[in-house]
Amino acid sequence: MYSNTNFDTVGKVTVPYGIPQDKQQVNVFLFDANVLFDTNHGDMDHTFADYLAEFAEQRSCYLLSNLNYSETSSRIPSSLRRRFAGIFASAGTEFWRGTELLVRHEHDFSDEVYEYVARMVLHSAYPQKQAPLIDSGSATLRICLAGTRVGRTAKRTYLTWENEHRELDSFMSSFSRRFPDHVICKDTETSLLIAPNSFSTAQVQNQMLRRHKAARIVAYLGKTAASGYAKPMCDALLSQNVLSTVAGPNDISQLLSYEKRSMNAIKPKAAAPVRLFQGAWQ
């Protein structure tokens, strides 16, 4: 049933995690934006969006995106976006609640970094580059040699070429040697993300726990994010938290079905004295 799903060993999980071992503890959810779409990065399925929106009305849900807030918002249906408790955009360097920016990590990339990245892009052997190739955020640089604004067909064409030539791996090795005070990784199969060592996605966990003191974080991440820009957060997850690497919406739907059953199981019965269930939703 879960052929594409991996339960990490951050916490002790001996039953489907949707069945809480401690009914006093509330789960707070974090979703990798990229796994909410199909493998071709198309539009979000409306049925899945409605399903997730309904779930987000009952549990605090956050979104983690490698893209900036504007691009992230344009991809998520407004009916779903409004129900997220917050969005960690630009690889977690920004935290938004609604349209309000609450936290932003700032970093001034040196001219040397910009020039080095520009030379990497210029010297790429990929023959179908489409500008713009570089996105600059408040504390991130994103590079996509196919073009940061191209569609699915152009990205698939580039991915086929990249799988044969492995140019991105060469770029990462070269950049890491030259700038050891920066982190570079793949944030998708076709793009690279650069951030300063002064920022760590472990701060995403800190922000969530600041708002939900005794909560358990349940994170659904794609494999690329979990092994790339979100790895510091994954490594820092506390023992009670749960990390699942998922392939797409189908995996998420199946896993959330367990959580929904758990939520229904611990709801107080209408005829029962309220005091018997005091704290069940704390």
VENZI-V409141 format. One record per residue. N is the residue number from 1. RES is the residue in one small letter. PHI is phi as a letter, one per 30 degrees, with the letter a starting at -180 (none if undefined). D_LAST is the distance of its C-alpha to the last C-alpha in Angstrom with 1 decimal. Layout:
# VENZI-V409141
n:res:phi:d_last
N:RES:PHI:D_LAST
N:RES:PHI:D_LAST
This chain:
# VENZI-V409141
n:res:phi:d_last
1:m:none:31.7
2:y:c:30.2
3:s:d:33.5
4:n:c:32.4
5:t:c:29.1
6:n:b:28.5
7:f:d:25.5
8:d:d:25.9
9:t:c:25.5
10:v:d:23.1
11:g:c:20.7
12:k:d:21.6
13:v:c:21.4
14:t:c:23.2
15:v:b:21.8
16:p:e:21.1
17:y:d:18.1
18:g:d:16.4
19:i:c:15.9
20:p:d:13.2
21:q:d:14.5
22:d:b:11.3
23:k:d:9.0
24:q:d:6.2
25:q:c:6.8
26:v:c:6.5
27:n:d:10.2
28:v:c:12.0
29:f:c:15.5
30:l:b:18.9
31:f:c:22.0
32:d:d:25.6
33:a:e:27.4
34:n:d:30.6
35:v:d:29.2
36:l:d:28.2
37:f:c:32.0
38:d:d:34.8
39:t:d:36.9
40:n:c:39.4
41:h:h:36.9
42:g:d:37.6
43:d:d:35.6
44:m:d:32.2
45:d:d:32.4
46:h:d:31.4
47:t:d:29.9
48:f:d:27.7
49:a:d:26.8
50:d:d:25.8
51:y:d:23.8
52:l:d:21.8
53:a:d:21.4
54:e:d:19.9
55:f:d:17.4
56:a:d:16.6
57:e:d:15.8
58:q:c:12.8
59:r:b:11.7
60:s:d:12.4
61:c:b:15.9
62:y:b:18.6
63:l:c:22.3
64:l:c:24.6
65:s:b:28.3
66:n:d:31.6
67:l:d:33.1
68:n:d:33.1
69:y:d:30.8
70:s:d:33.7
71:e:d:34.6
72:t:d:31.0
73:s:d:30.4
74:s:d:33.7
75:r:c:32.7
76:i:c:29.3
77:p:e:29.6
78:s:e:28.5
79:s:d:26.4
80:l:d:24.3
81:r:e:24.5
82:r:d:23.0
83:r:d:19.8
84:f:d:19.2
85:a:d:16.9
86:g:a:19.9
87:i:b:23.1
88:f:c:24.5
89:a:c:28.1
90:s:h:31.4
91:a:i:30.0
92:g:i:27.0
93:t:d:29.3
94:e:b:28.0
95:f:b:24.5
96:w:c:24.5
97:r:b:22.1
98:g:i:24.1
99:t:c:27.6
100:e:c:26.7
101:l:d:27.5
102:l:c:25.1
103:v:b:26.3
104:r:b:29.7
105:h:c:31.4
106:e:c:35.2
107:h:a:38.1
108:d:c:41.8
109:f:d:43.3
110:s:d:46.9
111:d:e:49.9
112:e:d:50.7
113:v:d:47.5
114:y:e:48.1
115:e:d:51.8
116:y:d:50.9
117:v:d:48.5
118:a:d:51.1
119:r:d:53.7
120:m:e:51.6
121:v:d:51.1
122:l:d:54.8
123:h:d:56.0
124:s:d:53.8
125:a:d:56.1
126:y:d:54.0
127:p:d:56.6
128:q:c:54.4
129:k:d:52.3
130:q:b:51.0
131:a:d:50.0
132:p:d:47.6
133:l:c:46.9
134:i:b:44.7
135:d:c:41.5
136:s:c:40.8
137:g:c:37.4
138:s:d:36.3
139:a:b:35.9
140:t:b:36.8
141:l:b:39.9
142:r:c:39.9
143:i:b:43.1
144:c:b:44.1
145:l:d:47.7
146:a:d:47.7
147:g:j:46.5
148:t:d:43.0
149:r:c:43.5
150:v:d:45.2
151:g:d:44.2
152:r:d:43.4
153:t:d:47.1
154:a:d:48.0
155:k:d:45.0
156:r:d:46.0
157:t:d:49.5
158:y:d:48.5
159:l:d:46.3
160:t:e:49.3
161:w:d:51.4
162:e:d:48.8
163:n:d:48.4
164:e:d:52.1
165:h:c:52.7
166:r:h:49.4
167:e:d:50.0
168:l:d:46.4
169:d:d:46.3
170:s:d:49.5
171:f:d:48.1
172:m:d:45.0
173:s:d:47.2
174:s:d:49.6
175:f:d:47.0
176:s:d:45.1
177:r:d:48.4
178:r:d:49.4
179:f:b:46.1
180:p:d:44.1
181:d:d:41.9
182:h:b:40.4
183:v:c:38.4
184:i:b:39.8
185:c:a:38.3
186:k:d:38.3
187:d:c:35.5
188:t:b:37.0
189:e:d:39.9
190:t:c:42.2
191:s:b:41.0
192:l:c:40.5
193:l:b:38.1
194:i:c:39.0
195:a:b:36.8
196:p:d:37.5
197:n:d:36.4
198:s:d:34.8
199:f:c:31.9
200:s:b:29.6
201:t:d:27.0
202:a:e:24.9
203:q:d:24.1
204:v:d:22.1
205:q:e:19.5
206:n:d:19.7
207:q:d:19.1
208:m:d:16.0
209:l:d:14.4
210:r:d:15.6
211:r:c:13.4
212:h:b:10.3
213:k:e:10.7
214:a:c:9.0
215:a:d:9.2
216:r:c:11.9
217:i:d:14.6
218:v:c:16.5
219:a:c:19.9
220:y:c:22.6
221:l:b:25.9
222:g:d:29.5
223:k:d:31.9
224:t:d:33.7
225:a:d:30.7
226:a:d:29.3
227:s:c:32.8
228:g:c:33.7
229:y:d:32.0
230:a:c:28.5
231:k:e:29.6
232:p:e:28.8
233:m:d:25.1
234:c:d:25.3
235:d:d:27.0
236:a:c:24.5
237:l:e:21.4
238:l:d:19.6
239:s:d:20.0
240:q:d:16.5
241:n:d:16.9
242:v:b:18.9
243:l:c:22.0
244:s:b:23.9
245:t:c:27.3
246:v:b:28.1
247:a:c:31.3
248:g:l:30.3
249:p:e:28.5
250:n:d:29.5
251:d:d:27.6
252:i:d:24.5
253:s:e:24.7
254:q:d:25.2
255:l:d:22.3
256:l:d:19.8
257:s:d:21.1
258:y:d:19.5
259:e:d:16.1
260:k:d:16.7
261:r:d:17.8
262:s:d:14.8
263:m:d:12.6
264:n:d:15.1
265:a:d:15.4
266:i:c:11.9
267:k:d:12.1
268:p:d:13.2
269:k:d:17.0
270:a:d:18.7
271:a:d:20.8
272:a:d:18.4
273:p:d:17.3
274:v:d:14.0
275:r:d:13.5
276:l:d:13.7
277:f:c:10.5
278:q:e:8.5
279:g:j:5.0
280:a:d:5.7
281:w:c:3.8
282:q:d:0.0
